[in-house]
Amino acid sequence: MSNKLWKSPEVEFRNLLRQCRMKKQLTQKELALLLERPQSYVSKYESGERRLDYLEVKSILGHLGLTITDFDEKLNGLQND
């Protein structure tokens, strides 16, 4: 049975978070250390097992050198393709 919990925008959101982390050349473990969280925290939100709230996203993006506005523009660009 397929997992229909995540729709395309959510998948694009998670994939973009992962791409941004990888562009900064950070492993899940390295980002988790910056966030003062276990590596599984990053793994779970990247895989869709865990959803993030606004403040969590803002914190993650801050460690990736991005603002919410920067990220939103990137995400909108993906969704308009």
Secondary structure as a PSIPRED ss2 file (coil, helix, strand):
# PSIPRED VFORMAT (PSIPRED V4.0)

   1 M C   1.000  0.000  0.000
   2 S C   1.000  0.000  0.000
   3 N C   1.000  0.000  0.000
   4 K C   1.000  0.000  0.000
   5 L C   1.000  0.000  0.000
   6 W C   1.000  0.000  0.000
   7 K C   1.000  0.000  0.000
   8 S H   0.000  1.000  0.000
   9 P H   0.000  1.000  0.000
  10 E H   0.000  1.000  0.000
  11 V H   0.000  1.000  0.000
  12 E H   0.000  1.000  0.000
  13 F H   0.000  1.000  0.000
  14 R H   0.000  1.000  0.000
  15 N H   0.000  1.000  0.000
  16 L H   0.000  1.000  0.000
  17 L H   0.000  1.000  0.000
  18 R H   0.000  1.000  0.000
  19 Q H   0.000  1.000  0.000
  20 C H   0.000  1.000  0.000
  21 R H   0.000  1.000  0.000
  22 M H   0.000  1.000  0.000
  23 K H   0.000  1.000  0.000
  24 K C   1.000  0.000  0.000
  25 Q C   1.000  0.000  0.000
  26 L C   1.000  0.000  0.000
  27 T C   1.000  0.000  0.000
  28 Q H   0.000  1.000  0.000
  29 K H   0.000  1.000  0.000
  30 E H   0.000  1.000  0.000
  31 L H   0.000  1.000  0.000
  32 A H   0.000  1.000  0.000
  33 L H   0.000  1.000  0.000
  34 L H   0.000  1.000  0.000
  35 L H   0.000  1.000  0.000
  36 E C   1.000  0.000  0.000
  37 R C   1.000  0.000  0.000
  38 P C   1.000  0.000  0.000
  39 Q H   0.000  1.000  0.000
  40 S H   0.000  1.000  0.000
  41 Y H   0.000  1.000  0.000
  42 V H   0.000  1.000  0.000
  43 S H   0.000  1.000  0.000
  44 K H   0.000  1.000  0.000
  45 Y H   0.000  1.000  0.000
  46 E H   0.000  1.000  0.000
  47 S H   0.000  1.000  0.000
  48 G C   1.000  0.000  0.000
  49 E C   1.000  0.000  0.000
  50 R C   1.000  0.000  0.000
  51 R C   1.000  0.000  0.000
  52 L C   1.000  0.000  0.000
  53 D C   1.000  0.000  0.000
  54 Y H   0.000  1.000  0.000
  55 L H   0.000  1.000  0.000
  56 E H   0.000  1.000  0.000
  57 V H   0.000  1.000  0.000
  58 K H   0.000  1.000  0.000
  59 S H   0.000  1.000  0.000
  60 I H   0.000  1.000  0.000
  61 L H   0.000  1.000  0.000
  62 G H   0.000  1.000  0.000
  63 H H   0.000  1.000  0.000
  64 L C   1.000  0.000  0.000
  65 G C   1.000  0.000  0.000
  66 L C   1.000  0.000  0.000
  67 T C   1.000  0.000  0.000
  68 I H   0.000  1.000  0.000
  69 T H   0.000  1.000  0.000
  70 D H   0.000  1.000  0.000
  71 F H   0.000  1.000  0.000
  72 D H   0.000  1.000  0.000
  73 E H   0.000  1.000  0.000
  74 K H   0.000  1.000  0.000
  75 L H   0.000  1.000  0.000
  76 N H   0.000  1.000  0.000
  77 G H   0.000  1.000  0.000
  78 L H   0.000  1.000  0.000
  79 Q H   0.000  1.000  0.000
  80 N C   1.000  0.000  0.000
  81 D C   1.000  0.000  0.000
